[in-house]
């Protein structure tokens, strides 16, 4: 569980740094969308096999509520990791 939390925090850090980096100047405006999109894809490619990653907590909350059980008990990991 702690390993999954660390992975979620690291992947979130990478994604946020990229978003802040490409949106901080007007020079990057033409490529910011593709860079952010590719980074999001990269985060998912790395994270899905490890933790079934969730970059968006709302995306984790809705399925967890419907499935319930163990999934709902592990929801905190994706909220804290984001």
C-alpha positions in Angstrom: 0.0 0.0 0.0 2.8 2.4 0.8 4.6 1.6 -2.4 1.4 2.5 -4.3 1.1 5.8 -2.5 4.7 6.7 -3.3 4.2 5.8 -7.0 1.0 8.0 -7.1 2.8 10.9 -5.5 5.8 10.7 -7.9 3.6 10.4 -11.0 1.5 13.3 -9.8 4.7 15.4 -9.2 5.9 14.6 -12.7 2.6 15.6 -14.3 2.2 18.8 -12.3 5.8 19.9 -13.0 5.3 19.4 -16.7 2.0 21.3 -16.7 3.6 24.2 -14.8 6.6 24.1 -17.0 4.8 24.4 -20.3 2.2 26.9 -19.2 4.6 29.3 -17.5 5.6 31.1 -20.6 3.8 32.2 -23.8 6.6 30.6 -25.9 5.3 27.1 -25.2 1.7 27.9 -25.9 1.8 26.2 -29.3 3.0 22.9 -28.0 1.6 22.9 -24.5 -1.4 20.8 -25.3 0.6 18.0 -27.0 3.2 18.0 -24.2 0.6 17.8 -21.5 -1.3 15.1 -23.3 1.8 13.0 -23.9 2.8 13.4 -20.3 -0.6 12.2 -19.2 -0.3 9.2 -21.5 3.2 8.5 -20.1 1.9 8.7 -16.5 -0.9 6.3 -17.3 1.4 3.9 -19.2 3.7 3.7 -16.2 1.0 3.8 -13.5 -1.7 1.5 -14.7 0.3 -1.8 -14.4 1.5 -0.7 -10.9 -1.5 0.9 -9.2 -4.3 1.2 -11.7 -3.4 4.9 -11.6 -5.8 7.7 -11.3 -4.7 11.2 -12.2 -8.2 12.5 -11.4 -9.6 11.8 -8.0 -13.2 12.1 -9.3 -12.4 9.3 -11.7 -11.6 7.1 -8.7 -14.4 8.2 -6.4 -17.4 7.3 -8.7 -16.3 3.7 -9.6 -15.3 3.0 -6.0 -18.7 4.1 -4.7 -20.4 1.7 -7.2 -18.1 -1.2 -6.6 -17.7 -0.8 -2.8 -15.9 -3.2 -0.6 -12.1 -3.3 -0.9 -12.0 -0.8 -3.7 -13.8 1.8 -1.5 -11.4 1.1 1.4 -8.4 1.9 -0.8 -9.9 5.1 -2.3 -7.9 7.2 0.2 -4.7 6.3 -1.6 -5.7 8.0 -4.9 -7.1 11.0 -3.1 -4.0 11.5 -0.9 -1.7 10.7 -3.9 -3.2 13.5 -5.8 
